[in-house]
């Protein structure tokens, strides 16, 4: 799929272009803070839900947090997306992140969108929605989804490692598939699982300590959150 369209600054005067770039930076920072805050809101909602009867939680959620059930569930999906993919989630606009966090969205789509975001592509909400729609349209072809997912994941990993590591991998894996592929994937899968287990036991801090300092003390009405 063609990447998200980028703004052409050549169509405005140089001094105006510089001003617009600075304003875009301010806005993008705000977008990251919004998505980051939403992840912590979703985590707090999940913590509040634990052990409460469904009707009690929904009433508490509506009266205390200002969320209707569907909105609350959208926010509660976000921490799982963050736990799987980390801070790259903050690079996606909040509305798009809420769509991406839905359980029905496949891993390949998540990897593709977040890889684009890490590369610096300016992803609009509509672009992310279109990626999700296209992926769901391919659900009848599992082999294609697996192939595309493997390609996206391998591209993401290749972008993260240096040339010396790539040379070492090439030397180990060789020029053709063999037993080394199976052993490598088994070891790699076990290492990922170990790292995720260690990450999951980190001590949780109160919401006000997890948020950026600029966000603490900021006032907002419950209606704004929903």
C-alpha positions, 0 to 999 in steps of 0.5 A, spaced: 500 500 500 502 506 498 504 510 504 500 516 507 500 522 503 506 528 506 505 535 505 509 539 500 512 545 503 514 547 497 508 550 496 508 556 501 514 561 502 520 559 506 519 563 512 512 560 513 514 553 511 519 554 517 513 556 522 508 551 519 514 545 521 514 548 528 507 548 529 506 541 526 512 539 531 507 542 537 501 538 534 505 531 534 507 532 541 500 533 543 498 527 539 503 523 543 501 525 549 493 524 548 495 517 546 499 516 552 494 518 557 489 514 553 493 508 554 493 509 562 486 511 562 485 504 559 489 501 564 486 504 570 479 502 567 481 495 567 484 495 574 477 498 576 473 493 573 477 487 576 473 484 581 466 488 580 460 485 577 459 488 570 453 492 572 456 495 578 462 497 573 458 500 568 455 504 573 461 506 576 464 507 569 458 512 567 458 516 573 465 517 576 469 516 569 464 519 564 465 513 559 459 509 556 460 502 555 463 502 548 467 507 549 470 504 556 472 498 552 475 501 546 480 505 551 481 498 555 484 495 549 489 500 548 494 497 554 494 490 551 496 494 544 502 498 548 504 491 552 505 488 545 508 494 541 511 499 546 511 506 545 510 506 538 503 506 539 504 513 542 506 515 535 499 514 532 493 519 533 488 517 538 482 515 534 487 511 530 490 507 536 483 506 538 481 502 532 488 499 531 487 496 538 481 492 537 481 485 538 479 483 530 485 487 527 491 482 525 498 482 528 500 484 521 496 490 520 499 493 527 506 491 525 505 495 518 502 501 521 507 502 527 513 501 523 510 506 518 509 511 524 516 509 527 519 511 520 516 518 521 510 517 516 504 522 518 499 517 519 492 520 518 486 516 522 483 515 515 489 512 512 489 507 518 482 505 518 483 504 510 489 499 512 484 495 517 479 495 512 484 492 506 486 487 511 479 485 513 478 484 506 483 479 505 481 474 511 479 469 506 486 468 504 490 466 511 496 464 507 497 471 504 496 474 511 501 470 514 506 471 508 505 479 509 505 478 516 512 475 516 514 480 511 512 486 515 515 483 521 522 481 518 522 488 515 521 491 522 527 487 525 531 488 520 530 496 521 532 495 528 539 491 528 546 494 525 550 491 519 554 487 524 548 483 527 545 482 520 552 479 517 552 474 523 545 472 522 546 471 515 553 467 517 549 463 522 542 462 517 546 460 511 544 461 504 538 456 504 533 453 509 535 448 514 535 446 521 538 452 524 532 456 522 528 451 526 532 452 532 533 460 531 526 461 531 525 456 537 530 460 541 528 467 539 521 465 541 523 463 548 527 469 549 521 474 547 517 470 552 522 471 557 523 478 556 515 480 556 514 476 562 519 480 566 516 486 563 509 484 565 511 484 573 514 491 573 511 495 579 505 499 577 505 506 579 499 511 580 496 514 574 499 521 576 506 518 577 505 515 570 503 521 566 508 526 563 509 532 568 505 537 563 499 533 564 498 532 572 494 537 574 490 539 568 483 539 568 478 536 563 470 534 564 468 527 564 464 529 557 471 531 554 474 524 555 468 520 552 
